[in-house]
Amino acid sequence: MDDITSRPYVAEDFAACLAIFDSNVPTFFAPEERADFCQFLESIDTEGWPYLVLTHHGSVIACGGLSVEPERKRASLAWGMVDRAFHGRGLGTRLTQTRLAQARAIPGIAELILDTSQHTHGFYEKFGFTASKVTPDGFAPGLDRWDMTLRLTDT
């Protein structure tokens, strides 16, 4: 899709990001995670937590960001998702590549971590992430939690 643009999240994107979340329930997110996502969106510090949206003809169709922990020399992929109607078009790859580039551009960040489910761990393995822990039903019944890590440096 050539007509996709990327920009930082703004408060006016709140409803669109919630709609994206809702489009991915229950396969990719548990309904009870919605409150956590709302809280996250309401408290985004765009300086310390880079969060971006992808738009198609002005409509938000994907979102995701980073949680940066410079004191621990790591960053986390945070709340990445693509509207269900746009799955399979390379937007998840684009969103992930953009966030990987952001993390690599932060001085001192040695690793990137994320937690995902059994439905998407294979997607992240393609980028070099490896599973460090798997918790059956870790998000909700039938939705396992996969903790994954990607080393950005050898030091």
Contacts in CASP RR format, 6 or more apart in sequence:
PFRMAT RR
TARGET T0000
AUTHOR 0000-0000-0000
METHOD contacts of the structure
MODEL  1
MDDITSRPYVAEDFAACLAIFDSNVPTFFAPEERADFCQFLESIDTEGWP
YLVLTHHGSVIACGGLSVEPERKRASLAWGMVDRAFHGRGLGTRLTQTRL
AQARAIPGIAELILDTSQHTHGFYEKFGFTASKVTPDGFAPGLDRWDMTL
RLTDT
1 56 0 8 1.000
1 89 0 8 1.000
1 90 0 8 1.000
1 91 0 8 1.000
3 56 0 8 1.000
3 57 0 8 1.000
4 54 0 8 1.000
4 55 0 8 1.000
4 56 0 8 1.000
4 61 0 8 1.000
4 91 0 8 1.000
4 94 0 8 1.000
5 54 0 8 1.000
5 55 0 8 1.000
5 58 0 8 1.000
6 52 0 8 1.000
6 53 0 8 1.000
6 54 0 8 1.000
6 55 0 8 1.000
6 94 0 8 1.000
6 98 0 8 1.000
7 52 0 8 1.000
7 53 0 8 1.000
7 55 0 8 1.000
8 46 0 8 1.000
8 50 0 8 1.000
8 51 0 8 1.000
8 52 0 8 1.000
8 53 0 8 1.000
9 17 0 8 1.000
9 41 0 8 1.000
9 44 0 8 1.000
9 46 0 8 1.000
9 51 0 8 1.000
9 52 0 8 1.000
9 53 0 8 1.000
9 63 0 8 1.000
13 53 0 8 1.000
13 60 0 8 1.000
13 63 0 8 1.000
14 41 0 8 1.000
14 42 0 8 1.000
16 53 0 8 1.000
16 59 0 8 1.000
16 60 0 8 1.000
16 63 0 8 1.000
17 37 0 8 1.000
17 41 0 8 1.000
17 53 0 8 1.000
17 60 0 8 1.000
17 63 0 8 1.000
18 34 0 8 1.000
18 37 0 8 1.000
18 38 0 8 1.000
18 41 0 8 1.000
19 83 0 8 1.000
20 60 0 8 1.000
20 61 0 8 1.000
20 62 0 8 1.000
20 63 0 8 1.000
20 81 0 8 1.000
20 82 0 8 1.000
20 83 0 8 1.000
21 29 0 8 1.000
21 33 0 8 1.000
21 34 0 8 1.000
21 37 0 8 1.000
21 81 0 8 1.000
22 34 0 8 1.000
23 83 0 8 1.000
23 84 0 8 1.000
23 85 0 8 1.000
24 81 0 8 1.000
24 82 0 8 1.000
24 84 0 8 1.000
25 31 0 8 1.000
25 34 0 8 1.000
26 140 0 8 1.000
26 143 0 8 1.000
27 119 0 8 1.000
28 81 0 8 1.000
28 117 0 8 1.000
28 119 0 8 1.000
28 120 0 8 1.000
29 37 0 8 1.000
29 81 0 8 1.000
29 139 0 8 1.000
29 143 0 8 1.000
30 139 0 8 1.000
30 140 0 8 1.000
30 143 0 8 1.000
31 140 0 8 1.000
32 140 0 8 1.000
33 139 0 8 1.000
33 140 0 8 1.000
37 79 0 8 1.000
40 78 0 8 1.000
40 79 0 8 1.000
44 51 0 8 1.000
48 68 0 8 1.000
49 65 0 8 1.000
49 66 0 8 1.000
49 67 0 8 1.000
49 68 0 8 1.000
49 78 0 8 1.000
50 65 0 8 1.000
50 66 0 8 1.000
50 68 0 8 1.000
50 99 0 8 1.000
50 102 0 8 1.000
51 63 0 8 1.000
51 64 0 8 1.000
51 65 0 8 1.000
51 66 0 8 1.000
51 78 0 8 1.000
51 79 0 8 1.000
52 63 0 8 1.000
52 64 0 8 1.000
52 65 0 8 1.000
52 95 0 8 1.000
52 98 0 8 1.000
52 99 0 8 1.000
53 60 0 8 1.000
53 62 0 8 1.000
53 63 0 8 1.000
53 64 0 8 1.000
54 60 0 8 1.000
54 61 0 8 1.000
54 62 0 8 1.000
54 63 0 8 1.000
54 82 0 8 1.000
54 91 0 8 1.000
54 94 0 8 1.000
54 95 0 8 1.000
55 61 0 8 1.000
56 86 0 8 1.000
61 82 0 8 1.000
61 83 0 8 1.000
61 85 0 8 1.000
61 86 0 8 1.000
61 91 0 8 1.000
62 80 0 8 1.000
62 81 0 8 1.000
62 82 0 8 1.000
62 83 0 8 1.000
62 86 0 8 1.000
62 91 0 8 1.000
62 92 0 8 1.000
62 94 0 8 1.000
62 95 0 8 1.000
63 79 0 8 1.000
63 80 0 8 1.000
63 81 0 8 1.000
63 95 0 8 1.000
64 77 0 8 1.000
64 78 0 8 1.000
64 79 0 8 1.000
64 80 0 8 1.000
64 81 0 8 1.000
64 95 0 8 1.000
64 99 0 8 1.000
65 77 0 8 1.000
65 78 0 8 1.000
65 79 0 8 1.000
65 80 0 8 1.000
65 99 0 8 1.000
65 102 0 8 1.000
66 75 0 8 1.000
66 76 0 8 1.000
66 77 0 8 1.000
66 78 0 8 1.000
66 99 0 8 1.000
66 102 0 8 1.000
66 103 0 8 1.000
67 75 0 8 1.000
67 76 0 8 1.000
67 78 0 8 1.000
68 75 0 8 1.000
68 106 0 8 1.000
68 109 0 8 1.000
69 75 0 8 1.000
69 76 0 8 1.000
70 106 0 8 1.000
70 108 0 8 1.000
70 109 0 8 1.000
73 108 0 8 1.000
73 109 0 8 1.000
73 110 0 8 1.000
73 111 0 8 1.000
74 109 0 8 1.000
74 110 0 8 1.000
74 111 0 8 1.000
74 112 0 8 1.000
74 113 0 8 1.000
75 103 0 8 1.000
75 106 0 8 1.000
75 109 0 8 1.000
75 111 0 8 1.000
75 112 0 8 1.000
75 113 0 8 1.000
76 112 0 8 1.000
76 113 0 8 1.000
76 114 0 8 1.000
77 96 0 8 1.000
77 99 0 8 1.000
77 112 0 8 1.000
77 113 0 8 1.000
77 114 0 8 1.000
80 95 0 8 1.000
82 91 0 8 1.000
82 92 0 8 1.000
82 95 0 8 1.000
92 123 0 8 1.000
96 123 0 8 1.000
96 124 0 8 1.000
96 127 0 8 1.000
97 127 0 8 1.000
100 112 0 8 1.000
100 127 0 8 1.000
100 150 0 8 1.000
103 109 0 8 1.000
103 112 0 8 1.000
103 152 0 8 1.000
104 152 0 8 1.000
108 153 0 8 1.000
109 152 0 8 1.000
110 151 0 8 1.000
110 152 0 8 1.000
110 153 0 8 1.000
110 155 0 8 1.000
111 149 0 8 1.000
111 150 0 8 1.000
111 151 0 8 1.000
111 152 0 8 1.000
111 153 0 8 1.000
112 129 0 8 1.000
112 149 0 8 1.000
112 150 0 8 1.000
112 152 0 8 1.000
113 147 0 8 1.000
113 148 0 8 1.000
113 149 0 8 1.000
113 150 0 8 1.000
114 124 0 8 1.000
114 129 0 8 1.000
114 147 0 8 1.000
114 148 0 8 1.000
115 145 0 8 1.000
115 146 0 8 1.000
115 147 0 8 1.000
115 148 0 8 1.000
116 123 0 8 1.000
116 124 0 8 1.000
116 145 0 8 1.000
116 146 0 8 1.000
116 148 0 8 1.000
117 139 0 8 1.000
117 143 0 8 1.000
117 144 0 8 1.000
117 145 0 8 1.000
117 146 0 8 1.000
118 143 0 8 1.000
118 144 0 8 1.000
118 146 0 8 1.000
121 129 0 8 1.000
121 131 0 8 1.000
121 146 0 8 1.000
121 148 0 8 1.000
124 148 0 8 1.000
125 148 0 8 1.000
127 150 0 8 1.000
128 150 0 8 1.000
129 148 0 8 1.000
129 149 0 8 1.000
129 150 0 8 1.000
130 148 0 8 1.000
130 149 0 8 1.000
130 150 0 8 1.000
131 146 0 8 1.000
131 147 0 8 1.000
131 148 0 8 1.000
132 147 0 8 1.000
132 148 0 8 1.000
132 149 0 8 1.000
133 145 0 8 1.000
133 146 0 8 1.000
133 147 0 8 1.000
134 144 0 8 1.000
134 145 0 8 1.000
134 146 0 8 1.000
134 147 0 8 1.000
135 144 0 8 1.000
135 145 0 8 1.000
135 146 0 8 1.000
135 147 0 8 1.000
136 142 0 8 1.000
136 144 0 8 1.000
137 143 0 8 1.000
137 144 0 8 1.000
138 144 0 8 1.000
138 145 0 8 1.000
139 145 0 8 1.000
END
